[in-house]
Amino acid sequence: MPGADALIIGGGAAGIAATRVLHDAGVDVLLLEANDRLGGRAHSVRLPLSPAGEVTVDHGCGWLHSARRNPWTRIAEANGFHVDRSDPGWGRQWRDLGYPPAEQQAASEAYQRFEHDARAAMGGPDRLMSSFVAADDPHRAILDAISGYYSGAPLDRVSLHDWATYEADATDDNWAVVEGYGTLVAYHAAGVPVRLSTPVTRVDHRGRTIRVETAAGTLEAAHVVVAVPTPALARGEITFEPPLPAKEGAAAALPLGLADKCFFAVEGTPPWEAQAHLTGNPRSAMTASYRLSPFGWPIVEMFYGGLAAEALNEEGAAAAFGMDELVALLGGDFRRRLRPLGATRWREERFARGSYSFALTGRAGARATLAEPVDGRLFFAGEACSPTDFTTAHGAYQTGVDAAQAVLASLGRDATAAT
């Protein structure tokens, strides 16, 4: 495909958004995806249930965070997807099992103090988030578990400035797509030119035409958008000629934290209402958050991040751990009523190597460095490039749109209509 207007490297939310905008604007564009599917870290999977048939679950991102301003909400509703606006219930413990109300209130107050102290320090030098809670604080464990859910890493790895930037714009409306967030993201690529199973190994931007080397041969384009997870850049899985050491350094300063999921089928009628919630052990950082009967389905979705996700990375470890936590709360009868349906292991995903980015302390500015265009022809996108909505599919989406608008401007096309 010599002489194309644009090549997009990476078929996740950012790459799909960029391709959609350019394709709809009549640009000669091709999306290259290393994997055999689209969506990247947005990945919906169908699970068999008997006799209830099948359900669709999200192995990757599952919540429309900041949903009222999230562009994926608009895209979902415009295309017939069902958006569930139910409260996710993260702040409630079903029947207060293993978590008495007084302890829940004390933990909530501890988080509010932690958040207040962190916000008060935002104007000063960057610090680790762990500096805002004592190591012997009785609520330190649950704060570390929450950090694992949000950032994929414990408090002693997370930057204050990065955390504060995200929190300043985030809202509390968290909705879900019944058909799957990953289904929605992949659907947005309908009709655009795509090549799957086509890893890119080298981008030569020395000449006026950029040469992109892939496993299937070399392609040329006037513009290239690179929308891949940070490990691919930090580890040199894609090399650049001339080299781009600032990009590699920025990617290394934005490693991917780890958050995973495990799913259980529930035999018989569940005793809880739809969308109920449990925290496994609020006194340990090694615990999981359990979504009970999402959308009324007879399943349990186990979500665990940070220290727990790292420790449970071996095959079968998450299912065994989750079973023990749930049985401890629900009773021994549930050991036979819960049937494991599989678990994710995002660290082992070849083209991801993790879940979502967090900035090392003192390196929150690496996001801007990573997003900076090169020579007005080479652009970068992805959740790690988002100035405020990193870790999310809507942050990735907007960086893809921004990159596409820059390509359109370079081509002399009207970029104001791109959405």
C-alpha atoms as one frame of an Amber mdcrd trajectory, in Angstrom:
protein
   0.000   0.000   0.000   2.564   2.628  -1.005   1.643   6.272  -0.721  -1.278
   5.985   1.728  -2.353   9.100   3.605  -2.113   7.427   7.020  -1.297   4.208
   8.812  -2.583   3.583  12.326  -0.525   1.193  14.473  -2.619  -0.436  17.189
  -6.275  -1.460  17.126  -7.318  -0.521  20.640  -9.697   2.298  21.567  -7.273
   5.036  20.456  -6.299   3.442  17.167  -9.912   2.649  16.304 -10.998   6.211
  17.111  -8.257   7.677  14.913  -9.051   5.322  12.040 -12.786   5.996  12.280
 -12.312   9.771  12.058  -9.894   9.567   9.129 -11.902   6.973   7.223 -15.113
   8.965   7.620 -13.260  12.049   6.353 -12.320  10.204   3.153  -8.672   9.715
   4.034  -6.800   6.711   2.619  -6.089   5.010   5.961  -5.246   1.496   7.146
  -5.370   0.155  10.708  -2.659  -2.359  11.638  -3.283  -4.604  14.642  -0.765
  -7.100  16.002  -3.405  -9.299  17.612  -6.005 -11.448  15.866  -8.830  -9.241
  17.159  -9.615  -5.550  17.628 -10.156  -3.721  20.908  -6.815  -4.053  22.666
  -7.408  -3.825  26.403 -11.142  -3.540  25.708 -12.068  -7.187  25.209 -15.517
  -8.737  25.595 -15.867 -12.528  25.834 -18.911 -14.782  25.777 -19.167 -17.249
  28.646 -21.371 -20.355  28.557 -23.985 -20.745  31.280 -26.307 -23.682  31.584
 -29.273 -23.597  31.384 -29.160 -19.795  31.046 -27.318 -19.830  27.710 -24.468
 -17.350  27.353 -23.500 -14.004  28.819 -20.982 -11.426  27.627 -18.372 -10.243
  30.114 -15.524  -7.794  29.805 -12.051  -9.213  30.282 -10.694  -5.674  29.996
 -12.287  -2.291  30.730 -15.875  -2.703  31.845 -17.094   0.660  33.142 -18.048
   3.825  31.313 -16.202   6.045  33.792 -17.312   9.702  33.915 -20.163   8.333
  31.837 -22.130  11.531  31.167 -19.156  13.092  29.368 -17.702   9.812  28.113
 -17.909   9.743  24.273 -18.388   5.975  24.299 -21.740   6.539  26.034 -22.944
   8.583  23.072 -21.555   6.060  20.589 -23.239   3.187  22.444 -26.655   4.805
  22.541 -26.454   5.974  18.925 -25.809   2.408  17.798 -28.403   0.508  19.796
 -26.249  -0.691  22.687 -27.848  -0.846  26.118 -26.250   1.375  28.772 -27.018
   0.355  32.345 -27.004   3.359  34.677 -27.287   1.350  37.887 -25.123   2.407
  40.799 -22.149  -0.007  40.851 -22.485  -0.216  44.633 -18.761  -0.184  45.376
 -19.348   1.602  48.675 -21.778  -1.004  49.992 -21.238  -4.475  51.472 -24.069
  -6.914  50.816 -25.688  -7.722  54.173 -22.558  -6.217  55.805 -20.926  -9.637
  55.560 -17.508  -9.603  57.206 -17.580  -5.818  57.258 -19.659  -4.293  60.082
 -21.239  -0.885  59.414 -19.046   0.853  61.997 -15.924  -0.464  60.267 -17.258
   0.566  56.868 -17.864   4.088  58.200 -14.381   4.256  59.723 -12.808   3.143
  56.442 -14.813   5.715  54.507 -13.646   8.454  56.873 -10.055   7.246  56.555
 -10.287   7.476  52.763 -11.725  10.971  52.998  -8.821  12.054  55.224  -6.345
  10.443  52.851  -7.917  12.171  49.853  -8.086  15.549  51.659  -4.405  15.397
  52.642  -3.374  14.399  49.117  -5.355  17.216  47.527  -3.868  19.725  49.972
  -0.364  18.725  48.821  -1.060  19.008  45.089   0.731  22.352  44.732   3.961
  21.010  46.200   6.581  18.574  44.935   5.502  15.183  43.676   5.301  12.437
  46.297   4.283   8.834  46.584   0.641   8.397  47.498   1.723   6.141  50.366
   3.121   9.218  52.150  -0.438  10.282  53.007  -1.227   7.250  55.162   0.919
   5.682  57.866   2.169   2.156  57.315   0.554   1.090  60.610  -2.772   2.805
  59.906  -5.475   0.133  60.333  -7.012   1.231  57.036  -3.784   1.210  55.023
  -4.561  -2.267  53.654  -7.923  -1.343  52.127  -6.447   1.895  50.724  -3.753
  -0.170  49.011  -6.414  -2.502  47.615  -8.373   0.489  46.277  -5.193   1.888
  44.712  -4.788  -1.463  42.990  -8.279  -1.139  41.501  -7.730   2.455  40.335
  -4.082   2.445  39.269  -3.155  -1.218  39.017  -0.427  -0.552  41.600  -0.155
  -0.032  45.376   0.170   3.402  46.945   3.942   3.205  47.254   4.301   3.243
  43.455   1.749   5.896  42.505   2.540   9.575  41.853   0.571  12.276  43.675
   0.635  14.593  40.674  -0.615  11.877  38.341  -3.369  10.808  40.747  -4.474
  14.399  41.341  -4.652  15.206  37.631  -7.025  12.309  37.019  -9.141  13.018
  40.105  -9.612  16.683  39.142 -11.700  15.765  36.074 -13.229  12.401  37.022
 -16.899  12.184  37.987 -18.792   9.556  39.955 -21.126   8.385  37.183 -19.936
   4.875  36.315 -22.219   2.991  33.930 -21.897  -0.271  32.029 -22.632  -1.584
  28.529 -24.766  -4.734  28.657 -23.315  -6.083  25.400 -19.778  -5.390  26.645
 -17.467  -2.383  26.505 -15.069  -4.375  24.334 -17.907  -5.229  21.961 -18.688
  -1.520  21.650 -15.076  -0.498  21.007 -14.595  -3.146  18.325 -17.955  -2.240
  16.731 -16.729   1.324  16.256 -14.261  -0.039  13.671 -17.005  -1.475  11.457
 -16.224  -0.849   7.807 -12.747   0.637   8.209  -9.737  -1.001   6.491  -7.987
  -3.310   8.965  -5.170  -5.832   8.900  -5.134  -8.161  11.897  -2.213 -10.312
  13.038   0.173  -7.709  11.628   2.731  -6.666  14.253   4.809  -3.612  13.421
   8.520  -3.923  14.178  10.055  -0.725  12.771   9.044   2.796  11.775  11.501
   4.588   9.479  10.639   8.293   9.429  13.855   9.585   7.830  12.389  10.355
   4.428   9.347  12.322   3.321   7.415   9.060   3.262   7.317   7.003   6.455
   8.144   3.332   5.995   6.468   0.893   8.394   7.914  -2.594   8.587   5.508
  -5.397   9.540   5.546  -9.161   9.656   3.732  -9.061   6.293   6.064  -6.615
   4.575   6.781  -2.887   4.411   4.065  -0.244   4.017   4.444   3.459   3.286
   2.396   6.462   4.354   2.585  10.206   4.648   1.439  10.093   8.303   1.555
   7.450  11.021  -0.295   7.273  14.334   1.290   4.981  16.935  -1.350   3.809
  19.427   0.203   0.921  21.345   0.612   0.175  25.087   3.695   1.701  26.698
   5.629  -1.587  27.115   5.896  -1.930  23.323   7.774   1.380  23.215   9.712
   1.053  26.464  11.033  -2.390  25.502  11.871  -1.422  21.939   9.382  -3.857
  20.416   8.826  -1.132  17.832  12.055   0.596  16.840  12.284   3.997  15.208
  14.772   5.358  12.709  15.976   7.926  13.645  15.634   6.736  17.260  13.205
   8.475  19.612  14.863   8.186  23.042  12.476  10.718  24.611   9.516   8.522
  23.643  11.184   5.405  24.988  12.013   7.174  28.247   8.489   8.536  28.608
   6.996   5.089  27.998   9.300   3.592  30.639   8.105   6.258  33.107   4.508
   5.174  32.429   4.483   1.425  33.151   1.278  -0.561  33.060  -0.200  -1.497
  36.386  -2.058  -4.763  36.717  -5.765  -5.397  37.228  -7.424  -8.714  36.459
 -10.775 -10.459  36.670 -12.066 -13.918  37.459 -15.608 -15.133  36.793 -17.816
 -17.666  38.593 -21.166 -19.139  37.613 -23.659 -19.435  40.479 -25.665 -22.637
  40.667 -29.260 -22.114  41.784 -30.942 -18.802  42.518 -28.494 -16.287  44.026
 -29.622 -14.890  47.398 -28.582 -11.344  46.499 -30.209  -8.739  44.300 -28.731
  -7.755  40.934 -25.680  -5.493  41.063 -24.873  -6.275  44.697 -21.285  -5.942
  45.900 -18.820  -7.506  48.331 -15.301  -6.654  49.422 -13.513  -9.901  50.195
 -11.378  -8.876  53.179 -11.288  -5.162  54.075  -8.335  -5.755  56.405  -5.951
  -6.927  53.693  -4.429  -5.354  50.582  -4.584  -8.871  49.152  -8.304  -8.878
  48.504 -10.786  -8.582  45.668 -13.953  -6.671  44.835 -16.916  -8.872  43.869
 -19.719  -7.778  41.549 -22.684 -10.016  42.290 -25.104 -10.790  39.454 -24.266
  -7.972  37.040 -27.360  -7.192  34.925 -29.142  -9.871  36.935 -27.041 -12.707
  35.517 -26.193 -15.704  37.747 -22.480 -14.944  37.833 -19.930 -13.284  40.093
 -17.247 -11.028  38.639 -14.113 -10.859  40.779 -11.912  -7.783  40.250  -8.462
  -7.520  41.784  -5.528  -5.234  41.129  -2.094  -4.157  42.284  -0.532  -6.476
  44.859  -3.330  -9.037  44.578  -3.142  -9.206  40.778   0.620  -9.650  40.882
   0.388 -12.409  43.476  -2.448 -14.259  41.693  -0.864 -14.322  38.240  -0.353
 -18.089  38.120  -2.888 -20.231  36.280  -5.788 -21.110  38.607  -4.552 -18.960
  41.507  -7.272 -16.323  41.218 -10.125 -18.832  41.108  -8.839 -20.606  44.227
  -8.314 -17.326  46.074 -11.699 -15.927  45.083 -13.454 -19.140  46.026 -11.929
 -19.003  49.508 -12.863 -15.339  50.026 -16.429 -15.871  48.848 -16.960 -19.038
  50.882 -15.622 -17.262  53.982 -18.334 -14.625  53.527 -21.218 -16.619  52.048
 -20.826 -19.977  53.767 -19.499 -23.431  52.927 -22.441 -24.294  50.676 -21.070
 -21.890  48.078 -17.987 -24.015  47.497 -20.181 -26.318  45.432 -22.457 -23.558
  44.105 -19.679 -21.479  42.523 -18.133 -22.755  39.292 -15.029 -20.981  37.932
 -15.471 -19.727  34.363 -11.957 -18.462  33.771  -9.696 -15.560  34.652  -7.668
 -12.915  32.868  -3.884 -12.618  33.063  -3.117  -9.288  31.422   0.575  -9.416
  32.292   0.847 -12.468  30.029  -0.990 -10.858  27.093   1.750 -10.547  24.479
   0.640  -7.243  22.990  -0.448  -5.589  26.245   1.803  -6.721  29.115  -0.467
  -5.070  31.667  -3.694  -3.201  32.243  -3.356   0.591  32.394  -0.638   3.158
  32.943   0.479   4.946  36.084   3.268   7.522  36.286   6.378   6.984  38.347
   6.926   9.642  40.994   8.227  12.850  39.474   7.358  11.681  35.961   3.728
  12.730  35.503   4.944  15.018  32.726   5.929  11.954  30.726   2.359  11.796
  29.418   2.824  15.054  27.522   6.219  13.899  26.248   4.752  10.655  24.961
   1.881  12.460  23.220   4.049  15.067  21.455   4.023  14.694  17.626   7.276
  14.213  15.719   7.880  16.372  12.628   4.151  16.889  12.138   3.928  13.426
  10.552   4.339  10.921  13.356   1.699  10.998  16.088   1.166   9.101  19.326
  -2.105   8.121  21.006  -3.437   5.816  23.714  -4.642   6.089  27.291  -1.108
   6.799  28.529  -1.053   9.922  26.301  -4.202  11.401  27.815  -3.461  14.473
  29.950  -6.337  13.816  32.374  -8.293  10.644  31.476  -5.467   8.117  31.416
  -6.289   4.509  32.419  -9.618   4.774  30.579 -11.037   3.862  27.193 -12.547
   7.331  26.846  -9.144   8.901  27.470  -7.703   6.647  24.769 -10.549   7.555
  22.427  -9.930  11.283  22.726  -6.193  10.939  22.055  -7.042   8.996  18.895
  -9.443  11.697  17.767  -6.842  14.375  18.523  -4.207  12.541  16.471  -6.640
  12.143  13.574  -7.489  15.829  13.678  -3.774  16.639  13.509  -3.420  14.391
  10.460  -6.378  16.094   8.798  -4.874  19.512   9.491  -1.565  18.380   7.978
  -3.436  17.183   4.895  -5.206  20.520   4.604  -8.582  18.974   5.439 -11.178
  20.440   7.780 -10.428  18.930  11.174 -13.153  20.768  13.087 -15.858  18.289
  12.064 -13.938  15.248  13.352 -15.521  13.674  16.425
